Structures are given as structure tokens and as C-alpha cells.
């Protein structure tokens, strides 16, 4: 089997959905499973709905109506007749979403997030499945929650691989075109979970692993894997091939084209990962595989914005030793901080973190009980793989460098 993944940008409007059909016409549809994200910026829009819900905002109803209107406009462009069953199916999904909000008793934002944000993927795949049938492409719609089972760590759930493998390998029809949702799973109580933002790539890899796929292809709005994000860096270069190891390094440091968890299951079975342009399916794109070198060999730039740099020193000028570091990491774990860089000296310790769960103030109050604390918010973390001096100077130009760390293959710079 082959596994294809289409991101939100590729299906952001009716033209994108029609282009998805063209891609499938080009590649063929037999023995294929496609994983689809929420359309366009739907996840962001549903996050806004959640904020309105928790804040008891008067905008709650209008925020939901905006999401509904967006999808309805796509439906009206795709289908010639408003009496088509898809209109009722999508309305039913929005009714289910409203029903959850009206009945929910949980104050846990992360639980509510997963139960509601996942509707973006359910709606997009329902629309696309119906449109594929509308144009003559028979397909089988799968509810991914019946196949990917996880723990209940909401918003970043961990996969139960044994159960998931059995459900996918035994339950997926291999001879037809299948369509399912990215980013989503369910726990042992059948509550919806999510795999982390951008987790649709990971979903594709999970299915690829469990189905022993011949390849997994991620269709993007870029020509393939670039050496830099063109939104932030000029003259980005297409990387024609990358090794699993190099791609994992790039993903670990925050390269946005490939999800950090995506490559590990594929590497275990040596399943090639292809990253291709949905606008130009004939183009070569990038192939990630075993034992291939980075081609061409150029510096690779990664930017992570909105980071937080926390610098600690002992109140009595004593050494920062193993016991202190252990306490610090216990607190970082407790407050669910994602650590991107650490650096320590005899009497200081610095860490650059991603405040995903908005626990910064609680963490700082806890740290101040034991340490002198300096905190820089909204800093940027630059990582350069295969750097040279010119690449470093390019990043440091006109910036205040707060932290710099160099190893033989990688330099990381935290700057304002």
C-alpha cells in the first residue's frame, strides 16, 4: 500500500479539493490510504472557539458560525445541488460539536481541546470523501479513532502501538482508496485524543508502519524539504535527498516540513518518505531514506519563534551541581515545558523552552524559591545544521545574542 498525507493548506478551499483529485488521478488510487488535515486554518479557528467557550465570551456563537460558514462556502463550490447528502452530514457534525459544548462538565482545557479541535479533521474528510464519490472515485471513509489508540495525555497523546498495529493491519481494506483523519486518536475510554500540532504527518507514518507501506508521501505547498523556511529566509534551496538520521535531526530542532515523531516508525521498517508539491505532482520533491547523504550539502536553517530563555544562578553563589539540575528538570517536566536548549556553567544554568501549556508563571515562582531567575520572553531560537561562518554571521546580524552553543555539526543561537 501507499500512504498519502494532505495538509490543511492543500485543501484550504474548493480549488484545493479539486486539485487533490488531480493528484490522485496522476498517481492512481488503488491500494492507497490518504490522511487529511483540517481545511486551511480551521484548527486555529476552533482554538478561538474554545477560548470563547472558556471565557464565556459573547462571541462564542459567532465564532462557531464563522467556521460553519467557511466550510459551507467550500461545499457550495464543490457540489451542484444543496440537496446533496453531504450538507446534512456536515450540519450533523456541527450539531455534535455544539452538543458537546452544551453538555460538557469538565473544566480541563486540554480534554475539551481534544474533543472539539478534532472536528476540523472529521469535517474535512467527510467533505472530501463525498466529493471523491461525487466525481466517480469510490473510497472508504475511516474514523481514525477506531484505529489509532493512545493514552489520555490530551493534546500530546502517546500511541499504544500493539493495539494500534492490530486494529490497522486487520481492519483497513487494502485494495481500495481509504480516507481518514490526521492528528487524531482515542484513549481506552474512547474519548478523542490528539497527537500534537502538525500530528497529521505522524498519523501517516503510523498507518505506513502498520500497513507495511511501500512509501509514505506528504503533499505540501512547497517543492519538498527546503534548507530553510521561505517565510523567514531568502533563497531557500530544495534538498533532493536526506537520510533518516539527518531528517530526524532537522525535525528535532523544529524544521516544520516534517513532524518530529514521523520518521521513527518509518526508519524502523525502512519505508521511504517522500515530500512533494501538491501543485506540481510530477516534480521530484525530496526523498528521505536509509543511508543517503544530504544532497546538496548546504547549511540548513531552522527558526523557532516565541521561545522563553530562563537563566538561573544559585542564591549563595554555590555551584550548580547534579542535585540542582535534577530539581530543575523535575520542575520543567512537572510544568510540561518543552526544552529546546540547555547550557550550564559552574554557577549558572540556562534553558530555552516552549511554553505550550502556559505554565510559565507557576514555574518561575517555583524556581525563584531556590534560584536567582532571569527570564527573557518572546525570543527566537535559530538552529543551523552544517553551518559555516557566513551562515552564523547571517543569523547574528543586527540581533542581540543571548545564548550561543556550538557543536561540530550544529550551532544554536537564542536572540532578540
C-alpha positions as CSV (number, residue, x, y, z in Angstrom):
1,X,0.0,0.0,0.0
2,X,0.9,3.7,-0.3
3,X,0.0,6.3,2.2
4,X,-0.5,9.9,1.2
5,X,-1.0,12.9,3.6
6,X,-2.6,16.2,2.6
7,X,-2.2,19.1,4.9
8,X,-4.6,21.9,5.6
9,X,-3.0,24.3,3.1
10,X,-3.6,21.7,0.3
11,X,-7.4,21.6,1.0
12,X,-8.0,25.1,2.2
13,X,-10.7,25.8,-0.5
14,X,-12.7,24.1,-3.2
15,X,-9.9,24.6,-5.7
16,X,-7.6,22.7,-3.3
17,X,-10.0,19.8,-3.0
18,X,-10.3,19.6,-6.8
19,X,-6.5,19.7,-7.1
20,X,-6.4,16.7,-4.6
21,X,-8.5,14.8,-7.2
22,X,-6.0,15.7,-9.9
23,X,-3.1,14.4,-7.8
24,X,-4.9,11.1,-7.3
25,X,-5.7,10.9,-11.0
26,X,-2.0,11.4,-11.6
27,X,-0.8,8.8,-9.0
28,X,-3.7,6.3,-9.2
29,X,-5.9,5.3,-6.3
30,X,-5.6,1.6,-5.9
31,X,-4.1,0.3,-2.6
32,X,-3.9,3.8,-1.3
33,X,-4.8,5.4,2.1
34,X,-4.9,9.2,2.3
35,X,-4.7,11.1,5.6
36,X,-6.2,14.6,5.6
37,X,-5.8,17.5,8.0
38,X,-8.4,20.1,8.8
39,X,-9.1,22.6,6.0
40,X,-7.0,25.7,5.9
41,X,-6.8,27.5,9.3
42,X,-9.7,25.6,10.8
43,X,-7.7,24.3,13.8
44,X,-6.8,28.0,14.6
45,X,-10.5,28.9,14.2
46,X,-11.6,26.1,16.5
47,X,-9.0,27.1,19.1
48,X,-10.6,30.6,19.0
49,X,-14.0,28.9,19.6
50,X,-12.5,27.1,22.6
51,X,-11.2,30.3,24.1
52,X,-14.6,32.0,23.7
53,X,-16.2,29.0,25.4
54,X,-13.9,29.0,28.4
55,X,-14.0,32.8,28.7
56,X,-17.8,32.7,28.4
57,X,-17.5,35.2,25.6
58,X,-20.5,36.6,23.8
59,X,-18.5,35.8,20.6
60,X,-18.8,32.1,21.1
61,X,-21.8,31.5,18.8
62,X,-20.5,33.8,16.1
63,X,-17.0,32.2,16.2
64,X,-18.7,28.8,15.5
65,X,-20.8,30.3,12.8
66,X,-17.6,31.6,11.1
67,X,-16.2,28.0,11.0
68,X,-19.5,26.7,9.7
69,X,-19.8,29.5,7.0
70,X,-16.2,28.7,5.8
71,X,-17.0,25.1,5.2
72,X,-20.4,25.8,3.7
73,X,-18.8,28.1,1.1
74,X,-16.5,25.2,0.1
75,X,-19.5,22.8,-0.1
76,X,-21.4,25.2,-2.3
77,X,-18.5,25.4,-4.8
78,X,-17.9,21.6,-4.8
79,X,-21.5,20.3,-5.1
80,X,-24.0,21.4,-7.7
81,X,-27.1,20.6,-5.5
82,X,-27.7,21.8,-2.0
83,X,-29.8,18.7,-1.5
84,X,-26.7,16.5,-1.7
85,X,-26.5,14.4,1.5
86,X,-23.1,16.0,2.4
87,X,-24.8,19.2,3.5
88,X,-26.8,17.2,6.1
89,X,-23.7,15.2,7.1
90,X,-21.7,18.4,7.8
91,X,-24.5,20.0,9.7
92,X,-24.8,16.9,11.8
93,X,-21.1,17.2,12.8
94,X,-21.6,20.9,13.8
95,X,-24.6,19.8,15.8
96,X,-22.5,17.2,17.5
97,X,-19.9,19.8,18.3
98,X,-22.5,22.1,19.9
99,X,-24.0,19.2,21.7
100,X,-20.6,18.5,23.4
101,X,-20.2,22.2,24.5
102,X,-23.7,22.2,25.9
103,X,-23.2,19.0,27.9
104,X,-19.6,19.3,28.9
105,X,-18.9,19.4,32.6
106,X,-15.1,19.1,32.5
107,X,-13.0,22.2,33.4
108,X,-9.9,20.6,31.9
109,X,-8.9,22.7,28.9
110,X,-6.8,20.0,27.4
111,X,-9.6,17.4,27.5
112,X,-12.1,19.9,25.9
113,X,-9.5,20.9,23.3
114,X,-9.1,17.3,22.0
115,X,-12.9,16.6,22.0
116,X,-13.5,19.8,19.9
117,X,-10.5,20.6,17.8
118,X,-10.7,17.1,16.2
119,X,-14.0,18.2,14.5
120,X,-11.8,20.0,11.9
121,X,-10.4,16.7,10.6
122,X,-13.8,14.9,10.8
123,X,-15.4,17.6,8.7
124,X,-12.7,17.9,6.1
125,X,-12.5,14.2,5.5
126,X,-16.3,13.9,5.3
127,X,-16.4,16.6,2.7
128,X,-13.5,15.2,0.7
129,X,-14.8,11.6,0.8
130,X,-18.2,12.8,-0.5
131,X,-16.6,14.8,-3.3
132,X,-14.4,11.9,-4.4
133,X,-17.5,9.8,-4.8
134,X,-19.3,12.7,-6.5
135,X,-16.6,12.7,-9.2
136,X,-16.5,8.9,-9.5
137,X,-13.7,7.9,-7.1
138,X,-15.1,5.3,-4.8
139,X,-13.5,5.4,-1.4
140,X,-13.8,4.1,2.1
141,X,-14.1,6.7,5.0
142,X,-12.4,5.6,8.2
143,X,-12.8,7.1,11.6
144,X,-9.2,7.2,12.8
145,X,-10.4,6.9,16.4
146,X,-11.3,3.3,15.7
147,X,-7.7,2.5,14.6
148,X,-5.2,4.7,16.5
149,X,-5.4,4.1,20.2
150,X,-3.5,6.2,22.7
151,X,-3.1,7.1,26.4
152,X,-5.1,10.0,27.8
153,X,-2.3,12.6,27.7
154,X,-4.6,15.1,25.9
155,X,-3.1,17.3,23.2
156,X,0.1,15.2,23.0
157,X,-1.1,11.6,23.4
158,X,1.2,8.6,23.1
159,X,0.3,5.8,20.8
160,X,-0.5,2.3,22.1
161,X,1.5,0.6,19.3
162,X,0.5,-3.0,19.9
163,X,-3.3,-2.3,19.9
164,X,-3.0,0.2,17.1
165,X,-1.0,-2.2,14.9
166,X,-3.6,-5.0,15.3
167,X,-6.5,-2.6,14.6
168,X,-5.0,-1.1,11.4
169,X,-3.4,-4.3,10.0
170,X,-6.6,-6.2,10.5
171,X,-9.2,-3.5,9.8
172,X,-8.1,-1.5,6.8
173,X,-9.2,-2.5,3.4
174,X,-6.1,-2.8,1.3
175,X,-7.4,-2.9,-2.2
176,X,-9.4,0.3,-2.3
177,X,-8.9,4.0,-1.7
178,X,-9.2,4.8,2.0
179,X,-9.5,8.3,3.6
180,X,-9.0,9.1,7.2
181,X,-8.2,11.9,9.6
182,X,-4.7,13.1,10.7
183,X,-3.7,14.3,14.2
184,X,-6.5,12.4,16.0
185,X,-6.8,9.2,18.0
186,X,-8.8,7.9,21.0
187,X,-8.0,6.6,24.5
188,X,-9.1,3.4,26.2
189,X,-12.4,5.1,27.2
190,X,-13.0,6.2,23.6
191,X,-12.5,9.8,24.4
192,X,-10.9,11.7,21.5
193,X,-7.2,12.5,21.8
194,X,-4.8,14.4,19.6
195,X,-1.1,13.7,18.8
196,X,0.2,17.3,19.0
197,X,0.0,20.1,16.5
198,X,1.1,19.1,13.0
199,X,0.5,15.5,14.0
200,X,-1.1,14.5,10.7
201,X,2.4,13.6,9.3
202,X,2.8,11.3,12.3
203,X,-0.6,9.7,11.6
204,X,0.5,8.9,8.0
205,X,3.7,7.3,9.4
206,X,1.7,5.2,11.9
207,X,-0.5,3.9,9.1
208,X,2.5,3.4,6.9
209,X,4.3,1.3,9.6
210,X,1.2,-0.8,10.4
211,X,0.4,-1.5,6.7
212,X,4.0,-2.2,5.7
213,X,3.5,0.6,3.1
214,X,5.9,0.8,0.1
215,X,6.1,4.6,0.8
216,X,4.6,7.5,2.6
217,X,4.2,10.7,0.7
218,X,3.5,14.1,2.3
219,X,1.9,16.6,-0.2
220,X,2.9,20.1,0.7
221,X,2.6,23.7,-0.6
222,X,6.4,23.7,-1.1
223,X,8.5,21.8,-3.7
224,X,9.9,19.4,-1.0
225,X,12.1,19.7,2.0
226,X,13.9,23.0,1.8
227,X,17.1,24.1,3.7
228,X,15.1,26.9,5.3
229,X,11.6,28.1,5.7
230,X,11.0,30.6,2.8
231,X,8.7,32.6,5.1
232,X,11.7,33.7,7.1
233,X,14.7,33.1,5.0
234,X,15.5,34.2,1.5
235,X,16.8,32.0,-1.3
236,X,15.7,28.6,0.2
237,X,17.2,25.6,-1.6
238,X,15.4,22.3,-2.3
239,X,17.1,19.3,-0.7
240,X,16.7,16.4,-3.2
241,X,17.6,13.7,-0.7
242,X,18.1,13.3,3.1
243,X,19.0,10.4,5.3
244,X,16.6,9.4,8.1
245,X,19.2,10.5,10.6
246,X,19.6,13.9,9.2
247,X,15.8,14.4,8.8
248,X,15.3,13.3,12.4
249,X,17.9,15.9,13.5
250,X,16.2,18.6,11.5
251,X,12.8,17.6,12.9
252,X,14.1,17.6,16.4
253,X,15.4,21.1,16.1
254,X,12.0,22.3,14.8
255,X,12.0,22.0,11.0
256,X,8.3,22.5,10.1
257,X,8.1,20.3,7.0
258,X,8.5,17.0,8.9
259,X,6.9,16.3,12.3
260,X,9.5,15.1,14.9
261,X,7.7,11.8,15.5
262,X,7.0,11.0,11.9
263,X,10.4,9.5,10.9
264,X,10.9,7.0,13.7
265,X,8.3,4.4,12.7
266,X,9.3,4.7,9.0
267,X,13.0,4.2,9.8
268,X,12.3,1.0,11.7
269,X,10.9,-0.6,8.5
270,X,13.0,1.5,6.1
271,X,9.9,2.9,4.4
272,X,10.8,5.8,2.2
273,X,9.3,9.2,3.0
274,X,8.6,11.5,0.0
275,X,7.8,15.2,0.4
276,X,6.3,16.5,-2.8
277,X,4.4,19.6,-4.1
278,X,0.6,19.1,-4.5
279,X,0.7,21.9,-7.1
280,X,3.2,20.0,-9.2
281,X,2.9,16.3,-8.6
282,X,5.2,15.4,-11.5
283,X,8.2,17.1,-9.8
284,X,10.8,15.0,-8.0
285,X,10.4,16.5,-4.5
286,X,12.5,15.2,-1.6
287,X,13.2,11.5,-0.7
288,X,14.1,10.6,2.9
289,X,15.6,7.2,3.1
290,X,18.3,4.9,4.5
291,X,21.9,5.8,4.1
292,X,21.6,8.7,1.7
293,X,23.6,11.8,2.1
294,X,22.3,15.3,2.3
295,X,22.1,16.5,-1.3
296,X,23.1,19.2,-1.9
297,X,25.3,19.7,1.1
298,X,24.3,23.2,2.3
299,X,23.7,24.8,5.7
300,X,20.1,24.2,6.9
301,X,18.4,26.9,8.9
302,X,15.6,26.4,11.4
303,X,13.7,29.2,13.3
304,X,11.5,28.7,16.4
305,X,9.7,31.9,17.5
306,X,8.1,32.8,20.8
307,X,10.6,30.9,22.9
308,X,11.4,31.7,26.5
309,X,15.0,31.8,27.8
310,X,15.3,31.2,31.6
311,X,18.7,31.7,33.3
312,X,19.3,30.5,36.8
313,X,22.1,31.1,39.3
314,X,22.4,30.0,42.9
315,X,21.4,32.5,45.6
316,X,24.6,31.9,47.6
317,X,27.0,31.6,44.6
318,X,27.4,27.9,45.2
319,X,27.9,25.5,42.3
320,X,25.0,24.3,40.1
321,X,25.6,20.6,40.5
322,X,23.7,17.4,39.7
323,X,21.2,17.8,42.6
324,X,20.2,21.3,41.4
325,X,19.9,20.2,37.8
326,X,17.8,17.2,38.8
327,X,15.4,19.6,40.7
328,X,15.3,22.0,37.7
329,X,14.3,19.2,35.2
330,X,11.7,17.8,37.6
331,X,10.1,21.2,37.6
332,X,10.3,21.5,33.8
333,X,8.7,18.1,33.5
334,X,6.0,19.0,36.1
335,X,5.0,22.2,34.3
336,X,5.2,20.5,30.8
337,X,7.8,22.7,29.4
338,X,9.4,21.6,26.1
339,X,13.1,22.0,26.4
340,X,15.0,23.1,23.2
341,X,18.4,24.2,24.5
342,X,20.3,23.8,27.8
343,X,23.6,25.4,28.8
344,X,25.3,25.4,32.2
345,X,28.5,26.6,33.9
346,X,29.8,26.3,37.4
347,X,27.3,28.8,38.9
348,X,24.6,29.2,36.2
349,X,22.1,27.2,34.2
350,X,20.2,28.4,31.2
351,X,17.3,26.7,29.4
352,X,15.3,27.7,26.3
353,X,11.8,26.4,26.5
354,X,8.5,26.3,24.6
355,X,5.6,27.3,27.0
356,X,3.0,25.1,25.2
357,X,0.8,24.7,28.3
358,X,1.0,28.3,29.6
359,X,2.6,27.3,32.9
360,X,5.4,29.8,32.8
361,X,4.4,32.0,35.8
362,X,3.9,28.9,38.1
363,X,7.3,27.6,37.0
364,X,9.1,30.9,37.7
365,X,7.5,31.2,41.1
366,X,8.7,27.7,42.0
367,X,12.2,28.4,40.6
368,X,12.6,31.7,42.5
369,X,12.3,29.8,45.8
370,X,15.7,28.3,45.1
371,X,17.5,30.4,42.5
372,X,18.1,33.8,41.2
373,X,16.0,33.9,38.0
374,X,16.2,35.9,34.8
375,X,13.6,35.4,32.1
376,X,13.5,36.6,28.5
377,X,10.2,36.1,26.8
378,X,9.4,36.1,23.0
379,X,12.9,35.3,22.0
380,X,13.8,33.4,18.8
381,X,15.9,30.2,18.6
382,X,17.9,29.8,15.4
383,X,19.5,26.4,14.6
384,X,21.9,25.9,11.8
385,X,22.9,22.4,10.7
386,X,26.1,22.0,8.7
387,X,26.9,25.7,9.4
388,X,29.8,27.8,8.2
389,X,30.9,31.2,9.4
390,X,28.9,33.0,6.7
391,X,25.7,31.3,7.9
392,X,26.4,32.2,11.5
393,X,27.1,35.9,10.6
394,X,23.9,36.0,8.6
395,X,21.8,35.0,11.7
396,X,23.6,37.2,14.2
397,X,23.5,40.3,12.0
398,X,21.6,43.2,13.9
399,X,20.5,40.9,16.7
400,X,21.2,40.7,20.4
401,X,22.6,37.2,21.0
402,X,21.5,35.9,24.4
403,X,22.9,32.4,24.2
404,X,25.1,30.6,21.7
405,X,26.0,26.9,21.6
406,X,28.3,25.2,19.0
407,X,28.9,21.6,18.3
408,X,30.7,20.1,15.2
409,X,27.5,19.8,13.2
410,X,25.1,22.3,14.7
411,X,25.1,25.8,16.1
412,X,22.1,27.2,18.1
413,X,21.6,30.9,18.8
414,X,19.0,32.4,21.1
415,X,18.5,36.1,20.1
416,X,16.2,39.1,20.4
